[in-house]
Amino acid sequence: MAYQKVNADQRAPGHSQYLDNDDLQATALDLEWDMEQELEEPGFDRFQLEAAENQNLGNSDAANLDLDSIQPATSPKGRFQRLQEDSDYMSRYPRTMPKNSYCNIFRFSKIFCTLTLLFILGIVIGYYAHTKCPSQDPPPGRSDPQLYQEILKEIKAEEIQKLFRYLIQLSKHEDDTKFLEKLKVQWTSYGLEEVQLFNYSVLFSLPGSSPNTVTLKNSSQCFYPNGQPCDQEPRKDLSQGLLYSYAAYSARGTLEAEVIDVRYGTAEDVSRIRVMKNVTNRIALLKLGKLPLLYKLSLLERAGFGGVLLYVDPCDLPKTSNLSHSSFMVSLNPGGDPSTPGYPSIVGSSREDRSDLTRLLVQPISASLVATLLALPEEKDQPPACRALQLPSQEIRIVTMKVQTVTEYKTLTNVVGYLKGASFPDRYVIVGSHHHSPYGYNGQEWASGTAIITAFIQALMLKVKRGWRPDRTIIFSSWGGTTFGNIGSYEWAEDFKKVLQRNVVAYVSLHNPIRGNSSLHPVASPSLQQLVAEGPSFLSEALFPVRAAEIEELDPFFNLHETITKLSGEVILQIANDPVLPFNALDIALEVQNSLKGDQPHMVQLLEMASRLRDSAELFQSDEMRPANDPKERAPIRVRMLNDILQDLEKNFLVQQVPPGFYRNILYRLDEKTHQFSILHEVWEHDKLHLSNETLQAALSKSASDSVPEL
């Protein structure tokens, strides 16, 4: 989840009733006061308080601070319903005793002594009662693998299947508002606290009244994006799919031009083509993969192309998949509502006119249509799932592409609920999926993610009802508008940016969890590689419509769904409940060193810094983290200090500005085959075009200053 700068004052008054910076201030002050007292002990003077910026408390004078205002109170706005509120809180600040009360000291002393004796007697009775009748459940916040298994054993494949079918049927017979209200009621019925709906008015790019088309000039034959001729009436079950075979936020219009095969559209590919041909206002035939789509489109737009026909080469797909005749959707939106970049789309927000995010006409087409446009002969000896597609260098193809999408403001809704943590309620583990959208892409894979999250909530809350709670707060969310560029999650994050940046520990995504039945393919950031570990793939940018029947064909008994739910659940429980966060600093250091391997120039300085980072990480994990994992040496202030360091560790590798489509975290690899820093990989690609070291030197300097943290 990426966050961008936003002014908190832009929020409309009373907009949300879930997260509230003001409500969190009181608890933050209490926490800082406790930590400050403990940090004054010998040995901790070198550490700084996490939220030192709050010491000033606006323009108020510290000497005149009203300590009564620090008392917890119910928020009139109800935002987040005081995640950090402690019902047993008692003020530690003394009050001045009125003069007329001194005469009652003796009487109060007698009462106090009596109450003290009764209190001690109660402790003794309670102690013996406790030793004779031990609790069946561990106390809140205790890490216990056996307890995790007790929670996970409640997850059943048949229950997930019922939830999946219920969600599919519900989405067919209810409008979006009623569907989400029922999802909210379902989560609430399991015991999840404060489940709320968040609405945002955002700009959608939607298909027109008829499908986009591609027409061959020499034969005047028109085709739909899936390769079906336009003169054939589309089958009823495919008509909607044809409408949603488009690129959201593409430019609109008609373009007749020569098709130029740019292969994967890398900087090297574009440079090679520009030497050979005039590419101005031509149509690029582009494969998905190798680099982010948005980055490749920026290269093509800069080179002067006017349109792009986008496809997935069958040879890049798993051998078990044959999508040659399938069309798909992509989004050209880097994230969030395009009309409110960097701030939430709420009442009173100013809006920019950004209906088209590129001047290129972009249209996704099937591999079978590519073969038709290129007039490639059928090769019976070659498997149909993997056929090399390439335009012969001496042949010319002229086509007319017609893109007729529309833009419209619609209301988007997120469903968010939380389970308050026992020990660290101000630290959040967010678990997210997405629900169906009534406005666009009509795939059904969303139901898998929503059913998995719902099944985990159901199993988790059975244990919570018996008195157990995780250490950290778990926030469950179902986002809207995901297929248009993660709009729902972006808007919610921009809405509560300051709270989330300070308090979020991790984000666990269950977006599109079932994509096949061959192997498990989890994706994780470097610090969580011990829990899962794999790299991303940009082929996932293509959204192929998936029917519910196809998902049940992949997993007829929902055993895969059960496995994913249990594996994800165990990861969530470890992050939310382990005393020391299960983040591995040494894995990050090793990732840095591996990313800098190669024969590229100007690496000596970075390699030296990477070596120092590895040494620091080894010492940190052995001297600091390992003792804290021992219950005998687990001082609360020490654990809190370590967790604060681990929570912010990967933030050291965030850069402010990145090329289109790239991750802000430079540790995230582009794909499984690319081991270089993504930002440096782009610089080297860019350097090939300009034959200059100036950009490379600037990027290396930027990475060196921004990327290597101190442990």
C-alpha positions in Angstrom: 0.0 0.0 0.0 1.5 3.3 -1.1 0.9 6.6 0.7 1.3 10.0 -0.8 1.5 13.4 0.9 -1.9 14.8 1.9 -2.9 17.8 4.0 -5.0 16.6 6.9 -7.0 19.8 6.9 -8.6 18.8 3.6 -10.8 16.3 5.4 -14.4 17.3 5.6 -15.6 17.7 9.2 -17.3 14.6 10.6 -16.5 12.6 7.4 -15.4 9.4 8.9 -16.2 7.6 12.1 -13.5 5.0 12.2 -10.0 6.6 12.4 -9.5 9.8 14.3 -6.1 11.5 14.8 -7.6 13.5 17.7 -8.9 10.5 19.5 -5.6 8.8 19.2 -3.7 11.8 20.6 -4.7 11.1 24.2 -3.5 7.5 24.2 -0.4 8.5 22.3 0.4 11.0 25.1 -0.2 8.4 27.8 2.1 5.9 26.0 4.8 8.5 25.5 4.6 9.4 29.2 5.1 5.8 30.2 8.0 5.3 27.9 9.6 8.5 29.0 9.6 7.4 32.6 11.1 4.0 31.7 13.6 5.4 29.2 15.1 7.5 32.0 16.4 4.4 33.6 20.2 3.7 33.0 21.1 2.2 29.7 18.2 3.6 27.6 19.3 7.3 27.3 20.5 6.8 23.7 17.0 6.0 22.4 14.6 8.7 21.3 10.9 8.6 21.8 8.9 7.5 18.7 6.6 10.5 18.5 8.9 13.3 19.6 7.2 15.6 17.2 4.1 15.6 19.4 6.0 17.1 22.4 5.3 20.6 21.2 1.5 20.0 21.2 0.7 22.7 18.8 1.1 26.3 20.0 0.1 25.6 23.6 2.5 26.3 26.4 3.8 23.2 28.2 3.8 24.9 31.5 0.0 25.6 31.2 -1.0 22.2 29.9 -4.3 21.1 31.3 -3.6 17.6 32.5 -7.3 16.8 32.8 -7.5 16.9 29.1 -5.3 13.8 28.9 -8.0 11.7 30.6 -9.6 9.3 28.0 -13.0 10.3 26.9 -15.5 8.9 24.4 -15.0 10.6 21.0 -18.1 12.5 19.9 -17.2 11.5 16.3 -16.8 7.9 17.2 -13.8 7.4 14.9 -12.1 4.1 15.4 -14.1 4.0 18.7 -10.9 4.7 20.6 -8.7 1.8 19.6 -6.3 2.7 22.3 -8.9 3.4 25.1 -8.3 1.5 28.3 -11.4 1.0 30.3 -9.4 0.5 33.5 -7.5 3.7 33.0 -6.9 5.8 36.2 -5.3 9.2 36.1 -1.7 9.2 37.4 -1.6 13.0 37.7 -2.2 14.3 41.2 -4.8 16.9 41.9 -4.6 19.6 44.6 -6.5 18.6 47.7 -9.1 21.2 48.9 -8.4 22.8 52.2 -11.6 21.8 53.9 -10.8 18.1 53.3 -7.9 17.9 55.9 -10.4 17.4 58.7 -11.6 14.2 57.2 -8.1 12.6 56.8 -8.5 10.4 59.9 -11.8 9.0 58.7 -10.5 8.4 55.2 -7.5 6.6 56.7 -9.7 4.2 58.5 -11.7 3.5 55.4 -8.5 3.1 53.4 -7.0 0.6 55.8 -10.2 -1.5 55.8 -10.4 -1.5 52.0 -6.7 -2.4 51.9 -7.2 -5.4 54.1 -10.2 -6.6 52.1 -8.1 -6.1 48.9 -5.3 -8.3 50.2 -7.8 -10.9 51.4 -9.3 -10.9 47.9 -5.9 -11.4 46.3 -5.2 -14.4 48.5 -8.6 -16.0 47.8 -8.2 -15.2 44.1 -4.7 -16.8 44.0 -5.9 -20.1 45.5 -9.0 -20.1 43.3 -6.8 -19.5 40.3 -4.4 -22.3 41.1 -7.2 -24.8 41.6 -9.2 -23.8 38.5 -6.8 -22.8 35.8 -8.2 -21.0 32.7 -8.6 -23.1 29.6 -7.5 -20.2 27.4 -4.1 -18.4 27.5 -4.2 -14.8 28.6 -4.7 -12.1 25.9 -1.7 -11.4 23.8 0.4 -14.5 24.6 2.1 -16.1 21.7 1.1 -19.8 21.6 1.5 -21.9 18.4 -0.9 -24.5 19.9 -3.5 -21.7 20.2 -3.0 -20.7 16.6 -3.7 -24.3 15.6 -6.9 -24.3 17.7 -8.1 -21.2 15.8 -7.1 -22.6 12.4 -8.7 -26.0 12.9 -12.1 -24.2 12.9 -11.5 -23.3 9.2 -13.3 -25.8 7.0 -13.4 -26.2 3.2 -17.1 -26.7 3.1 -17.8 -23.6 5.1 -15.6 -21.5 2.7 -17.5 -23.0 -0.3 -20.9 -22.0 1.3 -19.6 -18.5 1.8 -18.3 -18.3 -1.8 -21.6 -19.4 -3.3 -23.5 -17.1 -0.9 -21.4 -14.1 -2.0 -21.8 -14.9 -5.7 -25.6 -15.2 -5.4 -25.8 -12.1 -3.2 -23.9 -10.0 -5.8 -26.3 -11.2 -8.6 -29.5 -10.3 -6.8 -28.6 -7.2 -4.7 -27.3 -3.8 -5.7 -23.9 -2.7 -4.4 -25.3 -0.9 -1.3 -27.4 -3.8 -0.1 -24.6 -6.3 -0.9 -22.1 -4.4 1.2 -24.6 -3.8 4.0 -25.2 -7.6 4.2 -21.4 -8.2 4.2 -21.1 -5.7 7.1 -23.9 -7.5 9.0 -22.2 -10.9 8.4 -18.9 -9.7 9.8 -20.6 -8.0 12.8 -22.6 -11.2 13.6 -19.3 -13.1 14.1 -18.3 -10.5 16.7 -16.0 -8.2 14.8 -16.0 -4.8 16.3 -17.1 -1.6 14.7 -17.6 -2.7 11.1 -18.1 0.4 9.0 -18.7 1.4 5.4 -16.6 4.2 3.9 -17.9 5.9 0.7 -15.8 7.9 -1.8 -16.9 9.6 -5.0 -14.2 8.7 -7.6 -13.7 8.9 -11.4 -14.2 5.6 -13.2 -13.2 4.8 -16.7 -15.9 2.5 -18.1 -16.6 0.7 -21.3 -18.8 2.3 -23.9 -22.1 1.0 -25.2 -20.4 -1.3 -27.7 -17.1 -3.2 -27.7 -13.8 -1.6 -28.9 -12.7 -2.9 -32.3 -9.6 -3.5 -34.5 -9.9 -3.5 -38.3 -7.5 -4.8 -40.9 -7.1 -2.2 -43.7 -6.3 -4.6 -46.6 -9.3 -6.8 -46.0 -11.6 -4.3 -44.1 -12.3 -7.1 -41.7 -13.3 -6.0 -38.2 -12.5 -7.9 -35.0 -13.5 -7.7 -31.4 -10.7 -7.8 -28.8 -11.0 -11.6 -28.3 -10.5 -12.2 -32.1 -14.1 -12.8 -32.9 -15.2 -11.1 -36.2 -17.5 -8.2 -35.7 -20.1 -9.5 -38.3 -20.8 -12.5 -36.0 -23.3 -11.8 -33.3 -21.5 -12.4 -29.9 -22.9 -15.0 -27.7 -25.0 -13.7 -24.8 -22.6 -14.9 -22.1 -19.7 -13.2 -23.9 -21.2 -9.8 -24.7 -20.4 -8.4 -21.3 -16.9 -9.8 -21.4 -16.3 -8.1 -24.7 -17.3 -4.8 -23.3 -14.8 -5.1 -20.4 -11.9 -6.0 -22.7 -10.4 -2.5 -22.5 -7.7 -0.3 -20.9 -9.2 1.8 -18.2 -8.1 5.5 -18.5 -6.8 5.1 -22.0 -7.2 8.0 -24.5 -10.3 7.7 -26.6 -10.8 7.9 -30.4 -9.9 6.2 -33.6 -6.4 5.7 -35.1 -5.4 4.2 -38.5 -1.7 3.4 -38.7 1.0 0.9 -39.3 1.6 -1.8 -36.6 5.2 -2.0 -35.4 6.2 -4.9 -33.3 8.1 -3.6 -30.2 8.2 -7.0 -28.4 8.3 -6.3 -24.7 8.8 -2.5 -25.1 12.0 -2.2 -23.1 14.3 0.7 -23.5 16.5 -1.5 -25.7 13.5 -2.6 -27.8 12.3 1.0 -28.4 15.8 2.2 -29.2 16.3 -0.5 -31.8 12.9 0.2 -33.5 13.5 4.0 -33.6 16.7 3.4 -35.5 14.9 1.3 -38.1 11.6 3.1 -38.5 9.7 6.3 -38.0 7.4 5.6 -35.1 5.4 8.9 -34.9 1.7 8.1 -34.5 2.3 4.5 -35.3 0.6 1.6 -33.4 2.9 -0.5 -31.2 2.3 -4.2 -30.8 3.4 -4.8 -27.2 3.8 -7.9 -25.0 3.0 -7.7 -21.2 5.9 -8.7 -19.0 9.5 -8.0 -18.0 8.8 -4.4 -17.0 5.8 -2.5 -15.5 3.2 -1.7 -18.2 3.0 2.0 -17.2 6.7 2.4 -17.5 6.7 0.8 -21.0 3.8 3.0 -22.1 5.7 6.0 -20.9 8.7 5.0 -23.2 6.3 4.5 -26.1 4.6 7.8 -25.6 7.9 9.6 -25.3 9.1 8.0 -28.5 6.0 9.3 -30.4 3.7 6.3 -30.8 0.0 7.0 -31.1 -1.5 3.7 -30.1 -0.8 0.4 -28.4 -2.2 -3.1 -29.0 -1.4 -5.0 -25.9 -1.3 -8.8 -25.5 0.1 -11.7 -23.4 2.4 -14.0 -25.2 1.3 -17.7 -24.7 4.9 -18.7 -24.0 4.9 -16.4 -21.0 1.9 -18.2 -19.4 2.1 -21.4 -17.2 1.9 -24.5 -19.3 -1.4 -25.3 -17.6 -3.0 -22.2 -19.0 -4.4 -21.7 -22.5 -5.7 -18.1 -22.8 -5.0 -17.6 -26.5 -8.6 -16.7 -27.3 -9.2 -14.8 -24.1 -9.4 -11.0 -24.0 -8.6 -9.1 -20.8 -8.7 -5.7 -19.0 -5.9 -3.5 -17.7 -5.8 -0.3 -15.8 -3.5 2.6 -16.6 -4.1 4.2 -13.2 -1.1 4.1 -10.9 -3.4 4.2 -7.9 -6.3 6.0 -6.3 -8.8 8.4 -7.7 -7.2 10.2 -10.7 -9.1 13.4 -10.0 -7.8 13.7 -6.4 -4.1 12.7 -6.6 -2.6 12.4 -3.1 -5.7 13.3 -1.1 -9.0 11.5 -0.4 -12.1 11.9 -2.6 -14.4 13.2 0.0 -16.9 16.1 0.2 -15.1 19.4 -0.4 -12.1 18.0 -2.2 -10.9 19.8 -5.3 -10.8 17.8 -8.4 -8.5 17.7 -11.4 -9.5 17.0 -15.0 -7.6 13.8 -15.6 -10.0 11.5 -17.5 -7.2 10.2 -19.8 -4.0 9.3 -18.0 -2.1 8.9 -21.3 -2.4 10.3 -24.8 -2.0 6.8 -26.2 -4.9 4.8 -27.5 -4.4 1.5 -25.7 -6.4 -1.7 -26.4 -5.8 -5.2 -24.9 -6.3 -8.0 -27.5 -6.1 -11.8 -27.4 -3.1 -13.8 -28.7 -5.3 -15.3 -31.3 -6.2 -11.9 -32.7 -2.5 -11.0 -32.8 -1.9 -14.1 -34.9 -4.7 -13.1 -37.3 -3.4 -9.5 -37.6 0.1 -10.8 -38.3 -1.3 -13.3 -40.8 0.8 -16.0 -39.2 0.3 -19.6 -40.6 -1.0 -22.2 -38.2 1.7 -24.5 -37.0 0.1 -27.9 -36.1 3.4 -29.3 -34.7 3.6 -26.5 -32.0 1.5 -26.7 -28.9 -1.3 -24.1 -29.1 -0.6 -22.8 -25.6 2.9 -21.6 -26.6 3.2 -20.1 -30.1 5.9 -17.6 -30.8 4.3 -14.3 -32.1 6.4 -11.9 -34.0 5.8 -9.7 -37.1 8.1 -10.5 -40.0 10.5 -7.5 -40.3 9.8 -6.8 -44.0 6.0 -7.0 -43.9 3.6 -4.1 -43.2 0.3 -4.3 -41.4 -2.1 -1.3 -41.3 -5.0 -1.4 -38.9 -7.7 0.9 -37.5 -8.2 0.7 -33.7 -11.3 2.2 -32.2 -11.4 3.0 -28.4 -14.7 4.3 -27.1 -14.6 4.2 -23.3 -16.4 6.8 -21.1 -15.5 8.4 -17.7 -18.0 9.0 -15.0 -18.0 9.7 -11.3 -19.4 6.9 -9.1 -19.6 6.1 -5.4 -17.1 3.5 -4.2 -17.5 1.7 -0.9 -15.0 0.0 1.4 -16.0 -2.3 4.3 -13.7 -2.1 7.3 -13.8 -3.7 10.7 -11.3 -4.2 13.5 -10.4 -6.5 16.4 -8.7 -4.5 19.1 -5.4 -5.7 20.4 -4.8 -6.5 24.0 -1.2 -5.2 24.5 -0.5 -2.9 21.6 -3.9 -1.6 20.4 -2.1 1.2 18.6 -0.3 -1.2 16.2 -2.3 -2.4 13.3 -2.1 -5.4 11.1 -4.3 -4.8 8.0 -5.8 -7.8 6.1 -7.4 -6.8 2.8 -9.3 -8.2 -0.2 -11.7 -6.7 -2.6 -15.4 -7.1 -3.5 -17.2 -7.1 -6.8 -17.7 -3.8 -8.6 -21.0 -3.1 -10.2 -19.4 -0.6 -12.6 -16.7 -2.6 -14.4 -14.7 -5.8 -14.7 -17.0 -8.7 -14.0 -14.6 -11.5 -12.9 -15.7 -13.6 -9.9 -12.3 -14.2 -8.3 -13.1 -11.5 -5.7 -15.5 -14.0 -4.1 -12.6 -16.3 -3.2 -10.7 -13.5 -1.3 -13.8 -12.3 0.5 -14.8 -15.8 1.4 -11.3 -16.6 2.8 -11.3 -13.4 4.9 -14.8 -14.1 6.2 -13.9 -17.7 7.1 -10.9 -16.5 9.0 -12.9 -13.9 10.9 -15.4 -16.5 11.8 -12.8 -18.9 13.2 -10.8 -16.1 15.0 -13.8 -14.6 16.7 -14.8 -18.0 18.2 -11.6 -17.8 20.3 -12.0 -14.1 21.0 -15.5 -14.8 22.5 -13.7 -17.1 25.0 -11.6 -14.2 26.3 -8.5 -14.3 24.1 -7.2 -11.4 22.0 -4.1 -10.8 19.9 -1.4 -8.4 21.0 -1.9 -6.0 18.1 -5.1 -4.8 16.5 -6.2 -6.6 13.3 -8.1 -4.5 10.8 -10.1 -6.5 8.2 -11.0 -4.7 5.0 -12.8 -5.3 1.7 -11.9 -2.7 -0.9 -13.9 -1.3 -3.8 -12.6 -0.3 -7.2 -9.5 -2.5 -7.0 -9.5 -3.4 -10.7 -9.4 0.3 -11.7 -6.1 0.9 -9.8 -6.6 0.0 -6.2 -8.8 3.0 -5.8 -10.6 2.0 -2.6 -7.5 1.1 -0.6 -5.7 4.2 -1.8 -8.5 6.6 -0.9 -8.9 5.0 2.6 -5.1 5.3 3.1 -5.1 8.9 2.0 -8.0 9.6 4.3 -6.2 8.3 7.4 -2.6 8.8 6.2 -1.0 10.1 9.4 -2.4 7.4 11.7 -1.6 4.6 9.3 1.9 5.7 8.5 2.7 5.8 12.2 0.8 2.7 13.4 0.6 0.1 10.6 2.8 -2.9 11.1 2.0 -4.9 8.0 -0.5 -5.4 5.2 -1.6 -8.9 4.2 -3.4 -9.1 0.8 -5.8 -11.8 -0.2 -6.5 -10.3 -3.6 -7.2 -13.0 -6.2 -5.9 -15.9 -4.0 -6.8 -18.8 -6.3 -5.2 -18.5 -9.7 -4.6 -22.1 -10.5 -4.1 -25.6 -9.0 -0.4 -26.2 -9.7 1.7 -24.7 -6.9 1.7 -22.1 -4.1 3.1 -18.8 -5.1 3.1 -16.3 -2.3 4.6 -12.8 -2.6 6.2 -10.9 0.4 8.4 -7.9 1.1 12.0 -8.8 2.0 11.5 -8.5 5.8 8.8 -11.2 5.7 10.6 -13.7 3.5 10.9 -16.2 6.3 7.1 -16.3 6.5 6.4 -16.7 2.7 8.9 -15.4 0.1 8.5 -14.9 -3.6 8.7 -12.1 -6.1 6.0 -10.2 -8.1 5.1 -10.8 -11.7 3.8 -8.1 -14.0 1.7 -10.6 -16.0 -0.8 -10.1 -13.2 -1.5 -6.7 -14.7 -3.8 -8.5 -17.1 -7.3 -9.2 -15.6 -8.9 -12.1 -17.4 -12.6 -12.5 -16.6 -13.1 -15.6 -14.4 -16.5 -17.2 -13.9 -17.5 -18.7 -10.6 -17.8 -22.1 -12.3 -14.2 -21.9 -13.4 -13.0 -21.3 -9.8 -15.0 -24.3 -8.7 -13.5 -26.3 -11.5 -10.0 -25.4 -10.2 -10.9 -26.2 -6.7 -14.0 -28.4 -6.7 -13.8 -29.4 -3.0 -12.4 -26.0 -1.9 -9.3 -27.7 -0.4 -7.1 -25.0 -1.9 -9.2 -22.3 -0.4 -8.9 -24.0 3.0 -5.1 -24.3 2.7 -4.7 -20.6 1.7 -7.0 -19.5 4.5 -4.9 -21.5 7.1 -1.5 -20.4 5.8 -2.6 -16.8 5.6 -4.2 -17.0 9.0 -1.0 -18.3 10.6 1.0 -15.5 9.1 -1.6 -13.0 10.3 -1.5 -14.5 13.9 2.3 -14.4 14.0 2.5 -10.8 12.9 -0.3 -9.8 15.3 0.7 -11.8 18.3 4.5 -12.5 18.4 6.1 -10.5 21.1 8.9 -9.4 18.7 7.7 -8.8 15.2 8.7 -11.7 12.9 10.6 -9.3 10.5 14.1 -10.4 9.5 16.6 -7.5 9.3 19.3 -9.8 8.0 17.1 -10.9 5.1 16.9 -7.2 4.0 20.7 -6.8 4.2 21.2 -10.0 2.1 18.6 -8.7 -0.4 20.5 -5.5 -0.7 23.8 -7.3 -1.4 22.2 -9.6 -3.9 20.6 -6.7 -5.7 24.0 -5.0 -6.2 25.7 -8.0 -7.7 26.8 -7.7 -11.3 29.4 -6.0 -13.5 27.8 -2.6 -13.6 30.1 0.3 -13.0 30.1 2.7 -9.9 29.1 -0.1 -7.5 32.0 0.0 -5.1 30.5 2.6 -2.8 27.1 0.9 -2.6 28.7 -2.5 -2.0 30.7 -1.1 0.9 27.6 0.4 2.4 25.7 -2.9 1.9 28.5 -4.8 3.7 28.2 -2.5 6.7 24.5 -2.9 6.6 24.8 -6.7 6.8 27.3 -6.5 9.7 24.8 -4.2 11.6 21.9 -6.6 10.8 23.8 -9.6 12.1 24.6 -7.8 15.4 21.0 -6.5 15.7 19.5 -10.0 15.3 21.9 -11.7 17.6 22.5 -9.1 20.3 19.1 -7.4 20.4 16.3 -9.6 18.9 17.4 -13.0 20.1 17.4 -12.1 23.9 14.0 -10.4 23.5 12.5 -13.6 22.2 13.5 -15.3 25.5 10.6 -14.9 28.0 13.1 -14.5 30.8 14.7 -11.4 29.2 11.5 -10.0 27.6 11.4 -6.5 29.2 8.3 -4.7 27.8 10.2 -1.5 27.1 12.9 -3.5 25.2 10.3 -5.3 23.1 8.6 -2.0 22.3 11.9 -0.5 21.2 12.8 -3.4 19.0 9.3 -3.5 17.4 9.5 0.2 16.6 12.8 -0.4 14.8 11.5 -3.4 12.9 8.3 -1.7 12.0 10.1 1.2 10.4 13.0 -0.8 8.9 11.7 -1.0 5.3 10.7 2.6 5.3 14.4 3.4 4.9 14.2 2.0 1.4 11.3 4.1 0.2 12.0 6.8 -2.4 9.8 9.8 -3.1 9.8 9.7 -6.9 9.9 6.6 -9.1 9.3 5.9 -12.8 5.7 5.1 -13.8 4.7 1.7 -12.6 7.7 1.1 -10.3 7.5 0.4 -6.6 8.5 3.1 -4.1 10.3 0.4 -2.1 13.4 -0.2 -4.1 13.9 -3.6 -2.5 10.9 -5.0 -4.4 12.2 -6.8 -7.5 10.6 -6.4 -10.8 10.1 -10.1 -11.3 11.6 -13.4 -10.2 14.4 -13.2 -12.8 15.6 -9.7 -12.1 17.7 -9.4 -9.0 18.7 -5.7 -9.3 17.2 -2.8 -7.5 14.2 -1.9 -9.6 15.1 1.8 -9.6 18.7 1.1 -10.7 17.5 -1.3 -13.3 15.4 1.4 -14.8 18.3 3.9 -14.7 20.5 1.5 -16.6 17.8 0.9 -19.2 17.4 4.7 -19.5 21.2 5.0 -19.8 21.2 2.8 -22.9 19.0 5.3 -24.7 20.9 8.4 -23.8 24.5 7.0 -23.7 25.2 9.2 -20.7 26.3 8.5 -17.1 24.7 11.7 -15.7 21.4 10.1 -14.8 23.1 7.0 -13.5 25.3 8.9 -11.2 22.3 10.9 -9.9 20.3 7.8 -9.2 23.2 6.1 -7.5 23.7 9.1 -5.3 20.0 9.2 -4.5 19.8 5.5 -3.6 23.0 5.7 -1.5 21.5 8.6 0.6 18.0 7.2 0.9 18.3 3.5 1.0 20.8 2.3 3.6 19.4 2.5 7.2 21.1 2.6 10.5 20.2 -0.2 12.9 
